[in-house]
Amino acid sequence: MDKRKTQTQRVLALLENGETITSLEAARMGHPIMDLPKRISELRRAGYVISGKREKSAEGARYMRYELVRP
């Protein structure tokens, strides 16, 4: 039996631990998560409520930081 987690499962595990995540952080992980917005969309379709907050880096780059919304 394959015990490896899918990218979507890994994103969910991070969010369920109270962490937030950005696309850059996801791409730099030991096992990179590619196309984070797609993974977030899959989780939302599965019924999870995930907020996205627009942020801006010191260099002016704009990005989204995702967080699981708890009831």
C-alpha positions in Angstrom: 0.0 0.0 0.0 1.3 3.4 -1.0 1.6 5.6 2.2 2.8 8.8 0.4 0.5 11.7 0.7 -0.8 13.6 -2.3 0.0 17.3 -2.6 -3.5 18.2 -1.6 -3.2 16.0 1.6 0.0 17.7 2.5 -1.5 21.1 2.1 -4.4 20.1 4.3 -2.1 18.7 7.0 -0.2 22.0 7.1 -3.4 24.0 7.4 -4.9 21.7 10.0 -1.8 22.3 12.1 -2.7 26.0 12.2 0.0 27.0 9.7 -0.5 29.3 6.8 1.1 28.8 3.3 2.0 30.8 0.2 2.9 29.5 -3.3 6.5 30.3 -2.8 6.7 28.5 0.5 4.9 25.5 -1.0 7.3 25.4 -4.0 10.3 25.5 -1.6 9.2 22.5 0.6 11.3 19.3 0.7 8.7 17.7 -1.5 7.4 20.7 -3.5 3.7 21.4 -3.8 3.1 22.7 -7.3 0.2 25.0 -8.3 -0.9 25.8 -4.7 -4.1 27.7 -5.9 -5.3 24.5 -7.6 -4.7 22.5 -4.4 -6.6 25.1 -2.4 -9.4 24.9 -4.9 -9.6 21.2 -4.5 -9.8 21.5 -0.7 -12.6 24.1 -1.0 -14.6 21.8 -3.3 -14.2 19.1 -0.7 -15.9 21.5 1.8 -13.0 23.1 3.6 -13.2 26.8 4.3 -9.9 28.4 3.4 -9.2 32.2 3.4 -6.8 33.9 1.2 -5.1 37.1 2.2 -3.3 39.2 -0.3 0.1 40.3 0.9 3.0 42.3 -0.5 6.7 41.6 0.0 9.3 44.2 0.8 10.3 44.0 -2.8 6.8 44.7 -4.0 5.8 41.2 -5.1 2.1 40.4 -4.4 1.0 37.0 -3.3 -1.7 35.1 -1.4 -1.3 33.6 2.0 -3.8 30.8 2.7 -5.3 29.8 6.1 -7.9 27.2 7.2 -10.9 28.9 8.8 -12.0 27.0 11.9 -15.7 26.9 12.9 
